[in-house]
Amino acid sequence: MENRSRTLICQNDVIEATKQYNTIELKVFYNMLYCCKEQSMYEVDFQDCEETYMELSKLDDFLGKKHFSKTEVVKIIAGIPKGIYFNNGLKYVSVFDYIEYDEDTLTIEFRISEIFRPFLFDVLEKFTVLQLKELSTLNSVYSQRLFEFASKNKNLKKYLMPINDFKEYFKIPKSYSMCNIDQTVIEVAVNEVNLKTEFNISTSKRKNKNKITHIEFEIQKKAVS
């Protein structure tokens, strides 16, 4: 991984590192970022930052379920990659050195991996508290990716993305046909983002000789009432 500062949200290494996470793991991740932002931890130098914590009650709120059992919490945390791990034969470095559940204090304690701390600062600067909260409410991985994408490109209004880039960015399974993509990815993500966030998004397809070559996104922010 190239260690350099990046200015675009979807190109931040922290965001890229979480693309292997499932929906629940991403919700926990974004909730942790939200708590860091809420506690003003973005003002801390993450090169020297020690462990921090998230109250279990916040996890209950954001995952939409009250009173997680110890077994459920431990299972969620156990699924989140930590340290150096392997996936499909490839080596990855997790965003987290460790994540633990403290049953006595009812908190989830975690420490950000040293290599990711500068990039975490970048994410916390670019996302507002509201955006992080909105991210944590989205139930689909594809919705979360779409929200990241819209946040980065909101000033462009329209964005034309080559179909291969679209599949790579959203991590579309190779087995998916365009019909699968329409129903499982685009429709679900657009509907949920439009319902739960500050954005209104629409998409259309560009073709060349009946072959889809691009997905066009039209991104608008909702009017403040």
DRENTORLO-175658 format. One line per 8 residues: number of its first residue (from 1); for each residue x, y, z of C-alpha. Coordinates in Angstrom, 2 decimals. Each point is the difference from the previous one (the first is absolute). Last residue first. Layout:
N
NUM = X:Y:Z; ...
This chain:
225
225 = -36.29:22.63:5.00; 3.51:-0.53:-1.35; -0.22:-0.98:-3.66; 1.25:-3.50:-0.69; 3.45:-0.28:-1.52; 0.11:-1.07:-3.62; 2.01:-2.69:-1.76; -0.59:-1.24:-3.54
217 = 1.96:-3.18:-0.60; 0.74:-1.35:-3.48; 0.93:-3.66:-0.38; 2.23:-0.71:-2.98; 0.67:-2.49:-2.81; -3.19:-2.03:-0.27; 0.05:-1.92:-3.28; -2.89:0.58:-2.39
209 = 2.35:1.38:-2.67; 1.52:2.44:2.48; -2.10:0.62:3.06; -0.26:2.53:2.83; -2.05:-0.93:3.04; -1.97:2.20:2.38; 0.16:0.75:3.70; -1.85:2.20:2.50
201 = 1.14:1.32:3.36; -1.69:2.22:2.56; 2.40:0.62:2.87; -0.26:1.12:3.64; -0.49:-3.57:1.19; -2.61:-2.58:0.97; -2.51:-0.32:-2.84; 2.18:1.00:-2.95
193 = 2.86:-2.17:1.26; -2.37:-2.95:0.48; -1.64:0.27:-3.41; 3.27:0.55:-1.86; 1.73:-2.94:1.69; -2.82:-2.52:-0.46; -0.68:0.94:-3.63; 3.67:0.11:-0.99
185 = 1.30:-3.12:1.73; -2.45:-2.89:0.25; -2.54:0.86:-2.72; 2.10:1.76:-2.64; 3.15:-2.03:0.72; -1.89:-3.28:-0.19; -1.51:1.05:-3.35; 3.43:1.01:-1.21
177 = 1.17:-3.54:0.77; 1.81:-0.72:3.25; 2.46:-2.95:0.04; 3.01:2.33:0.18; -1.19:1.24:3.40; -0.28:3.82:0.06; 2.61:1.65:2.22; -1.68:3.41:-0.19
169 = 3.17:1.71:-1.21; 1.04:-2.90:-2.23; -3.38:-0.41:-1.67; -0.30:3.75:-0.59; 3.54:0.20:-1.35; -0.88:-2.75:-2.49; -3.20:1.84:-0.97; 1.81:3.25:-0.69
161 = -1.28:2.75:2.35; -1.66:3.21:-1.20; -0.54:2.42:2.89; -2.61:2.74:0.22; -0.51:2.65:2.70; 3.78:0.56:0.17; -0.13:1.60:3.45; -1.45:-3.14:1.59
153 = 2.82:-2.20:-1.32; 1.74:-1.11:3.19; -3.12:-0.17:2.11; -1.86:-1.77:-2.80; 2.68:-2.72:-0.17; 0.00:-0.54:3.75; -3.82:-0.19:-0.07; 0.13:-2.48:-2.88
145 = 2.46:-2.19:1.89; -2.26:-0.03:3.08; -3.01:-0.82:-2.15; 1.93:-2.86:-1.60; 0.88:-1.40:3.42; -3.73:0.06:0.76; -1.57:0.91:3.34; 0.76:3.72:0.11
137 = -0.38:1.50:3.48; 3.75:0.30:0.73; 0.56:2.03:-3.14; -2.62:2.53:1.11; 1.76:0.42:3.35; 3.33:0.47:-1.77; -1.61:2.58:-2.29; -1.56:1.87:2.93
129 = 3.29:0.13:1.91; 1.62:1.46:-3.11; 2.25:-2.11:-2.20; 3.11:1.57:-1.54; 2.00:0.71:3.16; -0.81:-3.36:1.55; 1.09:-1.78:-3.17; 3.34:1.84:-0.13
121 = 0.66:-0.70:3.69; -0.66:-3.66:-0.77; 2.62:0.23:-2.75; 2.63:1.18:2.49; -1.00:-2.82:2.41; 0.06:-2.78:-2.60; 3.60:-1.19:0.34; -0.26:0.08:3.78
113 = -2.94:-2.39:0.09; -2.99:1.58:1.75; -0.64:-1.22:3.55; -3.32:-1.25:1.28; -2.09:-0.31:3.15; -3.66:-0.93:-0.27; -1.77:1.10:3.16; -2.36:-1.61:2.50
105 = 2.26:1.03:2.92; 0.26:-3.47:1.57; -0.57:-1.93:-3.23; 2.94:1.64:-1.72; -0.24:-1.00:-3.67; 3.26:0.00:-1.93; 1.26:1.37:-3.30; 3.68:-0.27:-0.94
97 = 2.62:1.41:-2.31; -2.82:1.35:-2.15; -0.02:1.33:-3.58; 1.07:-3.48:-1.04; 3.12:-0.72:-2.05; -0.67:-2.38:-2.87; 1.70:-3.05:-1.55; -1.68:-1.77:-2.91
89 = -0.77:-3.74:-0.04; -3.75:0.49:-0.24; 0.14:2.25:3.08; 3.05:0.07:2.28; 0.55:1.97:3.21; 2.43:2.46:1.55; -1.37:1.85:3.03; -3.73:-0.45:0.53
81 = -2.79:-1.05:-2.35; -3.55:0.53:1.31; -1.87:-3.29:0.44; 1.00:-0.44:3.65; -1.53:3.39:0.80; -3.42:-1.03:-1.28; 0.15:-3.40:1.74; 1.10:1.58:3.30
73 = -2.91:2.42:-0.16; -2.52:-2.77:-0.74; 1.32:-2.25:2.79; -0.05:2.85:2.52; -3.64:0.61:-0.85; -1.00:3.10:-1.93; -2.45:2.13:1.92; -2.01:1.95:-2.54
65 = 0.20:-0.47:-3.73; 0.20:2.58:-2.75; 3.68:-0.41:-0.78; 0.57:3.67:0.76; -1.81:0.07:3.34; 1.38:-3.27:1.38; 3.54:0.99:-1.04; -0.50:3.29:1.82
57 = -1.14:-1.88:3.12; 3.20:-2.05:-0.15; 2.04:3.11:0.71; 2.88:0.47:-2.42; 3.61:0.02:1.14; 3.45:1.37:-0.65; 3.44:-1.53:-0.07; 3.09:2.16:-0.19
49 = 0.60:2.83:-2.45; 3.64:0.96:-0.52; 0.08:0.00:-3.82; -3.70:0.82:0.17; 0.80:3.56:1.07; -3.23:0.90:1.77; -2.36:2.60:-1.46; -1.95:-2.76:-1.75
41 = -0.81:-1.23:3.48; -2.75:2.60:0.24; -2.14:-2.45:2.02; -2.65:0.13:-2.72; 2.62:-0.59:-2.69; 1.42:-3.02:1.79; -3.52:-1.26:0.70; -0.94:0.40:-3.67
33 = 3.16:-1.82:-1.04; -0.93:-2.86:2.32; -3.51:0.00:-1.40; 1.49:-0.17:-3.49; 1.96:-3.13:0.91; -2.92:-1.66:1.80; -2.22:0.60:-3.03; 2.74:-1.32:-2.26
25 = 0.22:-3.21:2.04; -3.78:-0.41:-0.21; -0.02:0.47:-3.79; 2.92:-2.32:-0.76; 3.60:1.18:-0.02; 2.39:-0.63:-2.92; -0.43:3.59:-1.22; 1.27:1.21:3.37
17 = 3.61:0.51:-1.11; -1.09:2.27:-2.87; -1.73:2.37:2.41; 3.08:0.15:2.23; 2.24:0.43:-3.04; -1.82:3.15:-1.09; -0.87:-0.17:-3.69; -3.77:0.14:0.53
9 = 0.33:3.23:1.97; 2.18:1.83:-2.48; 2.90:2.02:1.39; 2.66:-2.59:0.55; 3.10:0.16:2.19; 2.68:-2.53:-0.81; 1.07:-3.42:1.21; -0.26:-2.23:-3.05
1 = -1.38:-3.37:0.96
